[in-house]
Amino acid sequence: MFVNLSRIVKYGFQNFLRNGWLSTATIAVMILALFVLQGLILFNVLAKTALTAVQNKIDISVYFKNNTTEDQILQLKKNLESLSEVKKVEYISADQALAEFQARHQDNSTVSQAIEELGVNPLLASLDIKAKDPKQYAAIAAYLNNESLQPLIEKVSYAQNQEMIDRLINIIDTAQRGGIILTIIVALIAVLVAFNTIRLAIYTNRETIGVMRLVGASNNLIRGPYIMEGILYGLLAGIVSFVLIVPLAFYTSPYIAKFIPEMNLQNYFAGNFLKLLGYQIIFGIILGTVSSFIAVRRYLRV
């Protein structure tokens, strides 16, 4: 078994080197397919990070009427925290809201003067509510619109925030579907190119294959080198595509950080280096093996 395996590997390397230009073209197309696949993986990471960042910044704010007591507000806070859709509820008193407002506008003398002239606190107590999933804000808003709560609540800020979240989700979903479709198309092209390369190799070596049959070579020994050739295509394509995408990721990392401060692409690559390289190599070998297997089954009658 070991002798046969060593011969399969040896003949596979020979076929690979013998078809130099065809091998190069096949690897180039497979690199493109794997490059798109890696781009899709990175896009999913960026999309999830962006969505999480937006979720952390967007919430529902419930403003209460002046005659609503603190005990009533805290009771509603407790009720909200018991909902399965709610991740976090923060109570902001009217005095705390005023203090935060004055801190934000401390350099604006006009605002400070206007607050002093009013003589009373114009801000309302509120609850800031964060959902576990952006799609659950509608259920939380429906709970707050209950008629029994209307005597307590002055205003609920929901529609504007939810519209922003829905747009972001739609953009991400559309881009992900487009990326998946593009990856499938390029992968099919890579399989077809590798398939034709193996088919040509089989045709070129048809006399050698005939001799091997006459001397009693096993079917596995005849088929094996072509499967090995496909594995080599995928292995090299996976390594090269990863080598190409690493400097591109490091170069674009500062620009991505401007739009998504929470995402450091350099740190992500450093922390997931082996995993990302493994993905590329595994997907590359799968592409090469599948295309070689199909070609061998169809054109190598042994």
N, C-alpha and C positions, 0 to 999 in steps of 0.2 A: 504493500500500500504506500509506504514511504517513497519507494522508487518511482511508482506511477505518479505520485503527487509532485515529486521533484521534476519529473519529465514534463508534466503539465505546465508547471510554473516556467520552466526553461523554454518550452516551445511557445508559451504565451508571450514571453518577453521577446522572443525572436520575431514572432508575427507583428508585435507592436513596433519594433524597430524597423522591420522590413517595409512596413507601410507608413513611412515617415510623414509624408505630406497629408495623407488621409488621417493619420492619427492626430496630427496637429489641428486639422480642421475640425475633427470630432471633438477634441478637448476644448477648442475655442467656443464651440456652440454650447457644450455642457457647462463651461465656465459662465457663459451668459445666463443660462437657466439657473444655476446655483447662485449667481450674483443677485438675480431678481428675487430668488427665494430668501436669501439672507436679508435683502432689503425689506421684504415683507415681515420677517421676524422682528427686525429693528423698528419698523413702523408700528407694529403691534405694541411693542414696549413703550414707544413714544406716545402712542395714542392713549394707552392706559394711564401713563404718568400725567398726561395733559388732562384727561378726564378726572382723575383723582384730585389734581390741583384745583380744577374748576369746582369740583364738588366741595372741597374744603373752604372755598371762598364764597360760595353761594349758599344761601339758606332762606328760610321763610321767617320773616319778622312779624310778630303779632303785637300791635300797639293797643294799649288799654285806655279806657276812658278815665278821666281824672277821679271820678267817684268810685272806681274799682279799688278795693282794699288789697293790701299786700298778701293777706291770707288767701284771698280768692285767686290771686295770680299764682301763688305757690302751689295751691291745690290743682290748678289747671296744669302747671308744670309737672306735677307728679303724675297726673293722668296721661299726659303726653308721653312721658318717659316709659309708661307701661305699654305703649303701642309697639308692635313688632316692627313697624316701618321706621321708627325714630331711632337715630343713632345718638343724638346729644341734644339737650335743651339747656340754654343759658339764660338766666334771669338778669335783666339790666334795669335797675331802678331809675326813676326820673332824675334823681340827684347824680347818680353815676353817669347817666347819659349826658347830663349837662356838663359834668367835669371833663368827660372825654371830648365833648364838642369844643369846649374852651381850650383844651390842650391842643387840639388839631388846628385851631385858629388863633393861637396865642400871638402870632405875628401880625394879625389883621386887627388893627385898632378900630375899624368901623364895626366889625362884628362884636367885639368886646363892648364897645360903647352902646350898641343896640341892646345887648343883653342887660346891661346895667340900667338903661332907661325903661326897659319893660318892668323891672322890679319883681317879676315872678318867673318861675321856671316854665318856659314854653314847651319843653319836651315831655314826652309821655314815657311811662314805664313800658317795658317790652319783654318778649321772649324771643330769642333767636333759636330756631329749630333746624337741625341738620338731619337729613334722611340717610338711611343706609345705602339706598340706591336712588339715583336721580329720577327714576320712573315712579318712585313712591311719593313724590311731593304732592301729586294730585290727590291721593288718598288722605294725606295729612291736611291738605287745604279743605277737603270735603268735611273732615271731622271738625275743623275750626269754624266752618260755616253753619254748624248746627244752630238752630233757633234758640236753644237754651243758653248759648254763649253770647248771643248778640247784645244783650244789655251790658256786657263787660268789655267787649272788643270794639275799639274805634276803627281799626284798619288792619288788613292782612296783606302783606306784600308777597304776591305769589306769581301772577301772570307773567310779569316781565322776566323774572328769574327763570321760570320754567321754560319760557320761549327760548332763552339763551342755551339752556341745557339741552333741549330737544334738538336745536340746530347743531350743536356740537356732536351729539350722538349720531344724528343723520349723516354728518360729514364723515365721521370716523367709520361708520358702517359701510357707506358707499365706497370709501377709499379701500377698505379691507376687501370688499367683494371684488373691486377692480384689480387689486393686487393678486388675489387668488386666481382670478381668470387669466391674468397676464402670466403668472407662474406656470399654470397648467399648459398654456399655449406654447411657451418657450420650452418647457420640459418635453412636450410632445415632439417639438422640432428636434430637440437634442436626441431623443430616442430614435427618431427616424434617421438622423445623420449617423448615429452609432450603428444602427441596424444595417444601413447600406454599406458602411465601412466593413463590418463583419462579413456581410454577404460577398463583397468584392474579395476579401481575404480568402473566403471559402472557394470562390471561383478561381482565384489565382493559384491556390494550392490543391486544385482538384486532382492533379496527377499524383502528388505526394499522398493525398488521402487515399487514392486508389491503391497505391503501393502498400500503405499501412494496413488496408483491409486484407490484401493478399497475404501478408506475412502474419496475419492473425491478431492485429492490435485490437484491444477492447474498445467498445463504443465510448466509454468514459475517457480513454486516452485520446481518442480522436476529437471528441467534443470539448474536452476540458480546456485546451489552449485558447479556444475562441471565447469561452466564458472568462478565462483569466485575462484575456486581452480587454474585454469590456470592463472588468474590475479595475484594471490599470487606468483606463480612460477616466473612470469615475474618481479613483483615488487622486490622480494628478489634478483633475479639474477641481475637486474639493479643496485641495491644498492651495492651488494657485488662486482660486476665487477668494479664499479667505485672506491670503496675502495681499490681494489687491484692495479688498474692502477695509482692512484695518487702517491704512494711512488715510483713506477717504473719511472714515469715521472720526479719526483724531483731528482731521482738518476741519470738518464741519461741526465738531463739538461746541466750540465757542459761539457759533452762529445759532445753533439749536438752543443753547443756554439762554440766549437773549429772548427767545419766544417761550421757552419752558425752563424757567430757572431751577425747577426741582429736578431736572434731568441732566446728569453729567455723563455724556456718552463715553468719555475716556475711562471713567471709573467703572462704568457698566462693562466695557470690553475687558478691562483689567480683571474684574471680579468673575467674569464668565468666559474667559479666554478658551479654556479647554472644552467647555460645553458647546460653545459656538463653533469651534473647529471640528468637534465631533459631529455636530449636526451636518456641516458641509460635507465631511468625508462620507458619512453614512448615506446621505441623500445622493451623493455622487456615485457611490458604489451601487446603490439601488438602481439608478438610471442606467449605468453601464451594464449591470448584470441582466436587467430586464430586457434591454434591447439586444444583447448578445444571445440570451436564451431564446428569444423569439426568432432571431435569424437562424440559429442553429437548428431549432425545431422545424423551421420551414424549408431550409435549403440544404441541410446536411442529413441525408437519408441514411442513417446508420442505426 
